[in-house]
Amino acid sequence: MKKLILGIVIVLLMFLAGCAANQQGVVQYEEAAYLKLTGNLENAYLAIDDNPPVLIEEPQDNFVYQLTPGTHIITVTRDGKLLVKRELYFDDQITREVEVK
Protein backbone atom coordinates (compact mmCIF):
# COMPACT_ATOMS: atom_id res chain seq x y z
CA MET A 1 0.00 0.00 0.00
CA LYS A 2 2.85 2.36 0.85
CA LYS A 3 4.45 1.62 -2.53
CA LEU A 4 1.18 2.49 -4.32
CA ILE A 5 0.84 5.82 -2.49
CA LEU A 6 4.52 6.58 -3.09
CA GLY A 7 4.09 5.77 -6.81
CA ILE A 8 1.03 8.03 -7.09
CA VAL A 9 2.86 10.89 -5.36
CA ILE A 10 5.86 10.53 -7.70
CA VAL A 11 3.60 10.52 -10.78
CA LEU A 12 1.76 13.61 -9.53
CA LEU A 13 5.04 15.43 -8.83
CA MET A 14 6.29 14.59 -12.33
CA PHE A 15 3.01 15.83 -13.81
CA LEU A 16 3.20 19.12 -11.89
CA ALA A 17 6.85 19.61 -12.85
CA GLY A 18 6.01 19.04 -16.52
CA CYS A 19 3.18 21.56 -16.43
CA ALA A 20 5.34 24.19 -14.75
CA ALA A 21 8.11 23.80 -17.33
CA ASN A 22 5.78 24.51 -20.28
CA GLN A 23 5.46 28.28 -19.93
CA GLN A 24 4.51 30.37 -22.93
CA GLY A 25 5.15 34.06 -23.45
CA VAL A 26 3.09 36.64 -25.24
CA VAL A 27 4.58 38.46 -28.22
CA GLN A 28 3.35 42.01 -28.62
CA TYR A 29 4.19 43.81 -31.85
CA GLU A 30 4.68 47.53 -32.20
CA GLU A 31 1.80 49.20 -33.99
CA ALA A 32 3.28 50.08 -37.34
CA ALA A 33 2.28 50.18 -40.99
CA TYR A 34 4.55 50.45 -44.00
CA LEU A 35 4.53 52.42 -47.25
CA LYS A 36 6.50 50.92 -50.11
CA LEU A 37 7.36 53.23 -53.00
CA THR A 38 8.41 51.65 -56.28
CA GLY A 39 9.36 53.03 -59.67
CA ASN A 40 11.40 56.11 -60.55
CA LEU A 41 12.34 57.75 -57.23
CA GLU A 42 15.23 59.86 -58.57
CA ASN A 43 15.05 63.44 -57.12
CA ALA A 44 11.59 62.68 -55.69
CA TYR A 45 10.17 64.23 -52.53
CA LEU A 46 7.80 62.40 -50.18
CA ALA A 47 5.26 64.22 -48.00
CA ILE A 48 2.91 62.45 -45.60
CA ASP A 49 -0.16 64.34 -44.37
CA ASP A 50 0.76 67.96 -43.49
CA ASN A 51 4.47 67.27 -42.96
CA PRO A 52 6.98 69.09 -45.19
CA PRO A 53 8.33 67.13 -48.18
CA VAL A 54 11.52 65.13 -47.64
CA LEU A 55 13.95 64.14 -50.38
CA ILE A 56 14.20 60.39 -50.88
CA GLU A 57 17.98 60.29 -50.38
CA GLU A 58 18.72 56.76 -51.54
CA PRO A 59 16.42 56.14 -54.49
CA GLN A 60 16.20 52.43 -54.99
CA ASP A 61 13.67 50.29 -56.76
CA ASN A 62 11.90 49.72 -53.45
CA PHE A 63 11.73 52.38 -50.72
CA VAL A 64 9.93 51.37 -47.50
CA TYR A 65 8.76 53.96 -44.96
CA GLN A 66 7.26 53.16 -41.55
CA LEU A 67 4.22 55.07 -40.29
CA THR A 68 1.38 54.71 -37.83
CA PRO A 69 -1.74 52.74 -38.75
CA GLY A 70 -4.64 54.87 -39.97
CA THR A 71 -5.52 57.13 -42.90
CA HIS A 72 -2.71 59.18 -44.44
CA ILE A 73 -2.36 61.44 -47.48
CA ILE A 74 0.72 60.44 -49.51
CA THR A 75 2.22 63.03 -51.86
CA VAL A 76 5.24 62.50 -54.13
CA THR A 77 6.67 65.39 -56.16
CA ARG A 78 9.63 65.92 -58.49
CA ASP A 79 10.82 69.32 -59.76
CA GLY A 80 7.65 70.93 -58.41
CA LYS A 81 5.40 68.54 -60.37
CA LEU A 82 2.87 66.40 -58.53
CA LEU A 83 3.47 62.72 -59.35
CA VAL A 84 1.30 60.98 -56.74
CA LYS A 85 -1.38 62.20 -54.34
CA ARG A 86 -3.41 59.48 -52.63
CA GLU A 87 -5.35 59.09 -49.45
CA LEU A 88 -4.69 55.58 -48.17
CA TYR A 89 -5.73 53.60 -45.13
CA PHE A 90 -2.92 51.61 -43.51
CA ASP A 91 -3.69 48.56 -41.37
CA ASP A 92 -1.40 47.45 -38.55
CA GLN A 93 1.56 45.33 -39.77
CA ILE A 94 0.48 45.76 -43.42
CA THR A 95 2.56 47.19 -46.29
CA ARG A 96 0.85 49.29 -48.97
CA GLU A 97 2.63 49.77 -52.30
CA VAL A 98 2.53 52.96 -54.39
CA GLU A 99 4.17 53.16 -57.81
CA VAL A 100 5.85 56.41 -58.83
CA LYS A 101 6.19 57.03 -62.58
Sequence and secondary structure as in RCSB ss.txt:
>XXXX:A:sequence
MKKLILGIVIVLLMFLAGCAANQQGVVQYEEAAYLKLTGNLENAYLAIDDNPPVLIEEPQDNFVYQLTPGTHIIT
VTRDGKLLVKRELYFDDQITREVEVK
>XXXX:A:secstr
 HHHHHHHHHHHHHHHHHHHH           EEEEEEE  TT EEEETTS  EE SS  SEEEEEE SEEEEEE
EEETTEEEEEEEEEE TT EEEEEE 
